[in-house]
């Protein structure tokens, strides 16, 4: 069983991380399910796909020369139009791209306020063109989170617990140290227009 093509850690990498011998394949289905699910949780938290993906979005013009996109880092812009008029997508011809912040800044123009959702853009954003290009910190965060969940899932509850035993309750929340590692890569939207 293989993980989805957009999952940044392979089953073999996860098995090696957990020191699971090659011959023991009984938990592969569970590991695959966890890798895919927690890869999606990380993408949702970051606000951008881990593997580069194309986004098509419409925004309201506000009369300024700047527009913050919802997803970044920006890899490329395929098209940008204001009020149906296409701008040149040649680098630095009609606008500048600030990839790491998701900012598009127009050169000698403004995002007009003539209509609702009058700015249309198609662009690519993400953290790598392929799994190999995704930063190791993101891969390590996924492996660490899945390992913690996996170890909680496979605990043998057949032994009896007395009243003084503490129950290990699985939390759906992201562990603070993983969150801290991911925050560097997270799309921030506060203070944006």
Secondary structure, 3 states (H helix, E strand, C coil): CCCCCCCCCCHHHHHHHCCCCCCCCCCHHHHHHHHHHHHHHHHHHHCCCCCCEEEEEEECCCCCCEEECCCCCEEEEEEEEECCEECCCCCCCCEEEECCCCEEEECCCCCCCCCCCCEEEEEEECCCCCHHHCCHHHHHHHHHHHHHHHHHHCCCCCCCCCCCCCCCCCCCCCCHHHHHHHHCCCCCCCCCC
